């Protein structure tokens, strides 16, 4: 029986478009700041979330900008906004899968992103790109990138 419950949770996370679900909860797609790999969505109170797909699990995932504790899957999204029990969250999500009588009102298509391509992670490529770069001398970085005047930088010698 537990396996069936786990399968249902996994189905919620994979099958329900979190961008569409968030739109049904008042979030609106910000097309200017979205990409094929992520949907940026905003709510009237200033809340901002980023919705994506995990390459390995294919779960829809999100994170709230400015709140590290508010992130995860559709289960977390609902729990962080309602504090409902897992049973109540299941009841809310079943109609979105079509496994329960549907009382959901789908949002307008322009309010969410229909498809989000999974994020590709290539750790080896990132490590190789990083290793191929030449480190900047500290004083050069301070003068060039941070625009700290040369006189000030030279008062504090740094070995780098």
LINURPE-V958240 format. One record per residue. SS is DSSP state (helix for helix, strand for strand, loop for the rest). PSI is psi in whole degrees, 0 to 359 (* if undefined). OMEGA is omega in degrees with one decimal (none if undefined). Layout:
BEGIN
SS_PSI_OMEGA, SS_PSI_OMEGA
END
This chain:
BEGIN
loop_321_-179.5, helix_325_-179.9, helix_320_178.2, helix_322_178.1, helix_318_177.4, helix_320_178.0, helix_320_179.2, helix_316_178.5, helix_317_178.8, helix_322_178.2, helix_319_175.7, helix_313_-174.7, helix_328_-178.3, helix_321_-166.9, helix_334_-178.0, loop_121_178.8, loop_109_-176.2, helix_332_175.9, helix_316_178.1, helix_318_-179.7, helix_316_178.2, helix_321_177.2, helix_325_178.0, loop_347_178.2, loop_22_172.8, loop_359_177.8, loop_149_-179.1, strand_138_-179.9, strand_133_173.3, loop_92_-175.2, helix_326_-178.1, helix_325_-176.8, helix_11_177.6, loop_166_178.8, strand_177_176.0, loop_338_-177.9, loop_353_-179.5, strand_149_176.6, strand_122_174.5, strand_128_-176.4, strand_143_-177.6, strand_152_176.2, loop_156_-173.7, loop_329_-179.7, loop_359_-176.7, loop_358_176.5, loop_140_178.9, strand_129_177.0, strand_155_173.9, strand_127_-179.3, strand_137_-179.3, strand_180_174.4, strand_136_176.8, strand_132_-176.8, loop_322_-174.6, loop_307_-176.3, loop_340_-173.9, loop_18_175.2, loop_145_167.8, strand_131_-178.5, strand_162_178.6, strand_164_165.2, strand_146_177.5, strand_128_179.0, loop_127_178.5, loop_3_179.4, strand_92_-176.4, strand_333_-178.0, strand_343_-177.0, strand_85_-179.7, strand_165_177.1, strand_218_-178.2, loop_187_179.4, helix_329_178.0, helix_313_179.4, helix_320_179.3, helix_310_179.8, helix_316_-178.6, helix_319_-179.0, helix_341_-178.7, helix_341_-175.5, helix_333_-174.2, loop_29_177.3, loop_163_173.3, loop_163_177.4, helix_324_177.5, helix_317_178.3, helix_324_177.2, helix_317_177.2, helix_315_179.6, helix_322_179.1, helix_323_-173.3, helix_335_-177.4, helix_317_177.6, helix_331_178.7, helix_337_176.0, helix_348_-175.9, loop_17_-179.2, loop_7_177.8, loop_158_177.5, loop_133_-172.8, loop_120_173.0, loop_15_-176.3, loop_148_174.4, loop_113_-177.8, loop_141_179.7, loop_163_175.8, loop_145_-176.0, helix_333_-178.6, helix_357_-178.6, helix_352_-178.5, loop_169_178.9, loop_120_-174.3, loop_322_-177.3, loop_140_175.0, loop_122_180.0, loop_137_178.7, loop_146_178.8, strand_128_177.1, loop_130_177.8, loop_121_178.2, loop_85_-175.7, helix_319_-178.3, helix_320_179.3, helix_322_178.8, helix_315_179.3, helix_317_179.5, helix_317_179.2, helix_318_179.6, helix_317_-177.8, helix_333_-177.6, loop_351_-178.0, loop_147_178.0, loop_128_179.3, loop_145_175.9, loop_146_172.4, loop_144_-176.7, helix_314_-177.7, helix_322_178.2, helix_316_179.8, helix_317_-179.7, helix_318_-178.1, helix_317_-173.0, helix_307_-173.0, loop_325_-176.9, loop_354_175.1, loop_35_176.1, loop_130_-176.4, loop_143_-177.5, helix_319_-178.5, helix_319_-178.6, helix_315_-178.6, helix_319_-176.9, helix_345_175.5, helix_341_-178.1, loop_82_-177.1, loop_139_180.0, loop_135_175.9, loop_113_177.3, loop_*_none
END
